[in-house]
């Protein structure tokens, strides 16, 4: 069994508290806040009113409020955006990133811990701190949200050994789930094109939220013609925003061009092969469709 743990220093923790916290979040996020309890956490997103992607995060219950586990590079913007929406509501929003840290470890290791259950988003306490099975995909493993001062003692008790964060990012990219550079996606595609339905991040049965109308229309009218997909560079280099070609036909655009690249790709037909070679202005690469994504 792999005893690696990744200290996700590129993640931030916000805390939303107050009498109106639950309703406040329910009116904004793409998922149903009623799924979040002491034993269950969820993945969710904030969209523009048009349904374009802005931010993504994991939400878990903490005391009388909610932790928001988000990418650090987006945390200040998320904090400001939530504060914009909180007018006349009894809600307190705090950035607790200096106090709390996110650590991730493998699915198999998670299952060996007393109290764990093989349910996506399942959450339980370990020495008073929440451990949750990643609500997006069990192959992303589990997360421990813990006060920095207690981190290393808990890791020692769990027999977890610190590993390079790049290994976690690489694993996430191979799974087809964006590990970092989420700001490069902002306003560039619809939230539903980010595969959030398959990653358990959109609830089509809940009431209104920001961007809900367009998101539901794309789903119901079968207008989902593009997907965010991971790419593997074969040769050359990619530039953000450049057009992707297959047999000289424009089939998409590079959105994340750095270490763990992703592109928005028009639907590939049933004859698609992982061996197809795609081209951009200065590079060649392959596109791969994750096993969990049925298109």
C-alpha positions in Angstrom: 0.0 0.0 0.0 1.2 3.5 -0.8 1.7 5.6 2.4 2.4 8.8 0.5 0.8 12.0 1.6 0.8 15.3 -0.3 0.7 18.6 1.6 -1.4 20.7 -0.8 0.2 24.0 -0.1 -1.5 25.4 -3.2 -4.9 25.0 -1.5 -6.6 27.6 0.7 -9.3 27.3 3.4 -12.2 29.8 3.7 -14.8 29.6 6.4 -18.4 30.7 6.0 -20.4 31.1 9.1 -23.5 32.8 10.4 -27.3 32.2 10.6 -27.7 32.7 6.9 -24.7 30.7 5.7 -26.6 27.6 4.4 -29.2 29.6 2.4 -26.5 32.0 1.2 -24.4 29.2 -0.3 -27.5 27.4 -1.7 -28.4 30.4 -3.7 -24.9 30.6 -5.3 -23.3 27.2 -5.8 -23.9 24.6 -8.5 -24.5 21.8 -6.1 -27.0 21.2 -3.3 -25.7 22.4 0.1 -28.2 20.0 1.8 -25.7 17.2 0.8 -23.2 18.7 3.2 -23.3 17.4 6.8 -20.9 16.1 9.4 -20.7 12.9 7.5 -20.8 14.2 3.9 -19.0 16.8 1.8 -19.5 17.9 -1.8 -17.8 19.4 -4.8 -19.3 22.6 -6.2 -18.6 25.6 -8.4 -19.5 29.2 -8.8 -20.6 30.2 -12.3 -21.3 33.6 -14.0 -25.0 34.4 -14.5 -24.5 33.0 -18.1 -23.2 29.7 -16.7 -19.5 30.2 -17.5 -17.0 28.8 -15.1 -15.5 31.0 -12.4 -14.4 29.0 -9.4 -14.5 25.4 -8.0 -14.1 24.1 -4.5 -14.9 21.3 -2.0 -17.4 22.2 0.8 -17.4 20.5 4.1 -19.2 21.1 7.4 -17.2 22.7 10.2 -18.8 23.6 13.5 -21.8 25.8 12.8 -20.5 26.8 9.3 -18.7 25.5 6.2 -15.1 25.1 5.1 -14.4 26.0 1.5 -11.3 24.0 0.2 -10.2 25.9 -2.9 -7.1 26.6 -5.0 -5.0 29.3 -3.3 -4.6 31.3 -6.5 -8.4 31.7 -6.6 -9.0 32.2 -2.9 -8.8 36.0 -2.8 -11.2 36.3 -5.7 -13.6 33.8 -4.2 -13.4 35.6 -0.9 -14.2 38.9 -2.7 -16.9 37.4 -4.8 -18.7 35.9 -1.8 -18.5 39.2 0.0 -20.1 40.9 -3.0 -23.1 38.6 -2.7 -23.4 38.8 1.1 -25.2 42.2 1.2 -28.0 42.1 3.8 -27.3 38.6 4.8 -26.0 37.4 8.2 -22.9 35.7 7.0 -19.3 35.9 8.1 -16.5 35.0 5.6 -13.0 34.3 6.9 -9.8 33.3 5.2 -8.2 30.6 7.5 -5.4 29.6 5.2 -2.7 30.6 7.7 -4.3 28.2 10.3 -5.5 25.2 8.3 -3.8 23.0 5.7 -5.1 20.3 3.2 -3.3 17.0 3.0 -4.2 14.3 0.4 -3.4 10.6 0.5 -4.5 7.4 -1.4 -7.8 5.7 -1.6 -6.5 2.4 -0.3 -4.9 4.0 2.7 -8.1 5.8 3.4 -10.0 2.5 3.6 -7.7 1.2 6.3 -8.6 4.0 8.7 -11.3 3.2 11.3 -14.5 5.0 10.6 -14.0 5.3 6.8 -16.7 4.3 4.3 -16.3 3.8 0.6 -18.8 6.6 -0.3 -17.7 9.6 -2.4 -17.7 12.7 -0.1 -18.0 10.6 3.0 -16.5 12.6 5.9 -15.5 11.5 9.4 -13.4 12.8 12.2 -9.8 11.7 13.0 -8.5 13.2 16.2 -11.2 15.8 15.8 -10.2 16.7 12.3 -12.2 15.9 9.1 -11.1 13.3 6.6 -13.2 13.0 3.5 -13.1 10.7 0.4 -12.7 13.2 -2.5 -16.3 13.8 -3.8 -15.2 14.1 -7.4 -13.5 10.7 -7.9 -12.3 8.0 -5.4 -9.0 7.7 -7.4 -8.1 11.2 -6.1 -8.0 9.6 -2.7 -8.9 11.3 0.6 -8.3 14.7 2.1 -7.4 15.7 5.7 -8.3 19.3 6.7 -6.2 20.0 9.7 -4.8 22.8 11.9 -1.1 23.3 10.8 0.1 22.8 14.4 -1.4 19.3 14.5 -0.5 18.2 11.0 2.7 16.3 11.5 1.6 14.4 14.6 -1.5 13.2 12.8 0.5 12.2 9.7 2.9 10.2 12.0 0.0 8.4 13.7 -1.4 7.5 10.3 2.0 6.3 9.2 1.9 8.7 6.2 5.2 9.9 4.5 5.4 13.3 2.9 5.7 13.1 -0.9 6.2 15.7 -3.6 3.1 17.8 -4.5 4.1 17.4 -8.2 3.3 13.7 -7.9 -0.3 14.5 -6.8 -0.7 17.0 -9.7 0.6 14.5 -12.2 -1.8 11.8 -10.9 -4.7 14.2 -11.1 -3.8 15.2 -14.6 -3.6 11.5 -15.7 -7.1 11.0 -14.2 -8.3 13.9 -16.4 -9.1 16.3 -13.4 -7.5 19.8 -13.5 -5.0 20.0 -10.6 -4.0 23.6 -10.8 -4.1 26.8 -12.9 -7.8 27.1 -12.6 -7.7 30.8 -13.3 -6.8 30.0 -16.9 -10.3 28.5 -17.3 -12.2 31.5 -15.8 -14.9 32.8 -18.2 -13.5 30.6 -21.0 -16.0 27.8 -21.0 -19.3 26.8 -19.5 -19.2 25.1 -16.1 -21.0 22.0 -17.6 -18.1 21.8 -20.2 -15.7 21.2 -17.3 -17.3 17.8 -16.8 -18.7 18.9 -13.4 -21.8 16.7 -13.8 -19.6 13.6 -14.0 -17.5 14.9 -11.1 -20.6 15.3 -9.0 -20.4 19.1 -9.0 -23.8 20.0 -10.5 -27.2 19.2 -9.1 -29.9 19.5 -11.7 -32.7 18.9 -9.2 -32.0 21.9 -6.9 -33.6 25.3 -7.2 -32.1 28.4 -8.6 -28.4 29.3 -8.3 -26.2 31.7 -10.3 -25.9 30.4 -13.9 -28.5 27.7 -13.4 -30.7 28.6 -16.4 -28.0 28.3 -19.1 -26.5 25.2 -17.4 -29.9 23.4 -17.4 -30.6 24.5 -21.0 -27.4 23.1 -22.3 -28.1 19.8 -20.5 -31.8 19.5 -21.5 -31.4 20.5 -25.1 -28.4 18.3 -25.6 -26.2 21.2 -26.6 -23.1 20.0 -24.8 -20.7 19.8 -27.8 -17.4 20.6 -26.2 -15.4 19.1 -23.3 -12.4 20.0 -21.2 -9.9 17.2 -21.8 -6.3 16.5 -20.7 -3.6 16.6 -23.3 -0.2 14.9 -23.6 2.4 16.9 -25.4 4.5 14.8 -27.9 6.6 17.5 -29.5 7.1 21.3 -29.4 5.2 23.5 -27.0 1.7 24.8 -26.5 0.5 28.4 -26.1 -2.5 29.4 -24.1 -5.5 30.2 -26.4 -4.1 28.6 -29.6 -6.3 26.6 -32.0 -6.1 22.8 -32.1 -6.4 21.0 -35.4 -7.0 17.4 -36.5 -6.6 16.8 -40.2 -6.6 20.6 -40.7 -10.0 20.9 -39.1 -10.4 23.3 -36.1 -11.5 21.1 -33.2 -10.7 23.1 -30.1 -8.5 25.5 -28.1 -5.7 25.2 -25.6 -6.8 26.6 -22.2 -4.1 25.4 -19.8 -0.7 25.2 -21.6 1.6 24.7 -18.6 2.8 21.5 -16.8 -0.6 19.8 -16.7 -2.2 20.9 -20.0 -5.9 20.9 -20.8 -7.9 21.9 -23.9 -11.6 22.6 -24.7 -12.3 20.0 -27.5 -15.3 19.6 -29.7 -16.9 16.2 -29.3 -14.9 13.5 -30.9 -16.9 10.8 -32.6 -17.0 7.1 -31.7 -14.1 6.5 -34.0 -11.8 8.6 -31.8 -8.6 6.8 -30.8 -6.2 7.8 -28.1 -3.5 7.4 -30.7 -4.7 10.3 -32.8 -2.2 13.1 -33.2 -3.4 16.6 -32.9 -1.6 19.8 -34.0 -1.3 23.4 -32.9 0.9 26.1 -34.2 4.0 25.0 -32.4 3.3 21.5 -31.2 1.8 18.1 -31.6 0.0 16.2 -28.9 -2.6 13.5 -28.0 -5.9 14.1 -26.3 -7.2 11.5 -23.9 -10.7 10.8 -22.6 -10.8 9.7 -19.0 -12.4 6.4 -18.2 -15.0 8.1 -16.0 -16.2 10.4 -18.8 -18.7 8.8 -21.1 -19.1 10.9 -24.2 
